[in-house]
Amino acid sequence: MTAYRGPLERIDPDGLDILEATGAWMAEEKFDGEWVCLHVRDGMIHEAESRQGLELDSAWWVIDTRLGLGPDSPWSGGHALHGESMPDATIRLWDASVIAGEDLRARPIEYRRHLLEGLHAALPAWARAELLLAPRWMSDFRARYDEVMARGGEGLVVKRRGSSLETRRADGKCLHWVKVKRGRD
């Protein structure tokens, strides 16, 4: 159940102050990795799917990786977690479309993130070191952008507070997410 296929629009960093001034947006780092949706069942990662819906091989993630959690763990249910697979073999998780079998695409981003943070906290330390939560900022967007770029990062994704993952577009682009970077897409 892949829900997200990318931000709808791209803006120049000069537009960050305008978005932040509304108080209606939050920002995350835009990672330059391979988009991935992890499908988790019974405390194991069973599938890693690309943005185009293609299954990623074990070079991206060890499929059937047991997360070291028992049947009473929050990780025992069915989950679809979205993130970016990075060259350092970590995955930066930033959203979830399904947790414990519940389709969350219509739920607000804050609710989805709260559930994702709870799942992340239940992981053993070794798994938290490989499945990292993407940082989220509510202010200082331009300063955060400058920090990301100084490290050689790609930019930011700015997301409207309260937004869902329901795209209502045939191309799967999210109407309420904007990527912020210089140059070409």
C-alpha positions in Angstrom: 0.0 0.0 0.0 2.3 2.7 -1.3 0.7 6.1 -0.6 3.3 8.8 -1.2 5.1 9.5 -4.4 6.7 12.8 -3.6 6.0 16.5 -2.9 3.8 18.3 -5.4 5.8 21.5 -5.7 9.4 22.7 -5.5 10.2 26.1 -4.2 13.4 28.1 -3.8 14.7 28.5 -0.2 13.8 32.2 -0.3 10.1 31.0 0.1 10.8 29.4 3.5 10.2 32.5 5.5 6.8 32.9 4.0 5.8 29.3 4.8 7.1 29.5 8.3 5.4 32.8 9.0 2.0 31.2 8.5 2.6 28.8 11.4 0.9 26.1 9.3 4.0 24.1 8.3 6.7 21.9 9.7 10.0 20.9 8.0 12.1 17.8 7.7 15.4 17.2 6.0 15.1 16.0 2.4 17.5 13.0 2.2 19.3 12.0 -1.0 18.8 8.3 -0.8 16.4 5.7 -2.2 12.7 6.2 -1.1 11.5 3.0 0.6 8.4 1.6 2.2 9.1 -1.1 4.7 6.4 -3.7 5.2 6.6 -5.2 8.7 4.6 -8.2 10.0 5.1 -10.3 13.1 8.1 -8.2 14.2 10.0 -8.8 10.9 10.6 -6.7 7.8 9.1 -8.8 5.0 9.4 -6.4 2.1 11.2 -3.2 1.1 9.4 -1.4 -1.8 10.6 1.5 -3.9 8.7 4.6 -4.9 7.7 3.0 -8.1 6.4 -0.1 -6.3 9.3 -2.3 -7.1 10.7 -4.6 -4.5 14.1 -3.6 -3.4 16.7 -6.4 -2.9 18.7 -7.1 0.2 21.3 -4.6 -0.9 18.9 -2.0 0.5 17.7 -3.9 3.6 17.9 -7.4 4.9 14.4 -8.8 4.2 13.0 -11.0 6.9 15.1 -9.2 9.5 13.8 -10.1 12.9 13.6 -7.0 14.9 14.1 -8.8 18.2 10.6 -8.2 19.5 8.1 -10.6 21.0 4.5 -11.3 19.9 3.2 -8.7 22.4 5.4 -5.9 20.9 3.8 -3.0 19.1 5.9 -4.3 16.1 3.9 -7.6 15.9 1.1 -6.0 13.8 1.2 -5.1 10.1 2.9 -1.8 9.3 3.9 0.2 6.2 6.6 2.6 7.1 8.0 5.2 4.8 11.6 6.5 4.7 14.8 7.0 2.8 17.4 4.2 2.5 20.8 5.8 2.8 24.2 4.8 1.5 25.4 4.2 5.1 22.9 1.3 5.4 20.5 3.2 7.6 16.9 4.1 6.9 15.5 7.5 7.8 11.9 7.0 8.7 9.6 10.0 8.2 6.0 8.6 8.0 3.7 5.6 8.2 0.7 4.8 6.1 -0.3 1.7 8.1 0.3 0.8 11.7 -1.1 -2.3 13.4 -3.1 -2.9 10.3 -4.9 0.5 10.4 -4.8 2.5 7.3 -3.6 5.9 8.4 -3.5 7.8 5.1 -6.5 10.0 6.0 -5.1 10.8 9.5 -3.2 14.0 10.2 0.6 14.0 9.9 1.0 14.7 13.6 -1.0 11.6 14.6 1.0 9.3 12.1 4.3 10.7 13.5 3.2 10.1 17.1 2.5 6.4 16.3 5.7 6.1 14.4 7.7 7.6 17.3 6.0 5.0 19.7 7.0 2.2 17.4 10.5 3.5 17.1 10.9 3.8 20.9 9.9 0.0 21.2 12.8 -1.1 19.0 16.0 -2.5 20.5 19.0 -0.2 20.5 20.7 -1.9 17.5 17.6 -1.5 15.4 17.1 2.1 16.4 20.6 2.7 15.2 19.6 1.4 11.7 16.0 2.7 11.5 16.4 6.4 12.4 13.6 8.9 12.8 14.0 11.9 10.5 14.2 15.1 12.6 11.2 17.4 12.4 11.3 21.2 13.0 8.5 23.6 13.8 10.6 26.8 13.4 13.8 28.2 12.1 13.3 26.7 8.6 15.9 28.9 6.9 18.5 28.1 9.5 17.7 24.4 9.3 18.0 24.6 5.5 21.4 26.3 5.7 22.6 23.7 8.2 21.5 20.8 5.9 23.1 22.4 2.9 26.4 23.1 4.8 26.6 19.4 5.5 26.1 18.6 1.8 22.5 17.7 2.2 19.8 18.0 -0.5 17.3 20.4 1.1 14.1 20.3 3.1 10.6 18.9 2.7 8.0 21.3 4.2 4.7 19.7 5.2 1.4 21.3 6.0 0.4 20.6 9.6 -2.7 18.4 9.7 -2.0 17.0 6.2 -3.0 13.5 5.2 -1.3 11.1 2.9 -4.3 11.0 0.6 -3.0 12.5 -2.5 -6.1 12.7 -4.7 -3.9 12.9 -7.7 -3.2 10.2 -10.3 0.6 10.7 -10.1 0.6 10.2 -6.3 2.1 13.6 -5.5 1.1 14.9 -2.1 -0.7 18.2 -2.4 0.4 19.5 1.0 4.2 18.8 0.9 6.7 21.1 -0.8 10.4 20.3 -1.4 12.9 23.1 -0.9 16.1 23.0 -2.7 18.3 24.9 -5.2 18.7 24.0 -8.8 17.0 21.2 -10.8 14.7 18.5 -9.3 
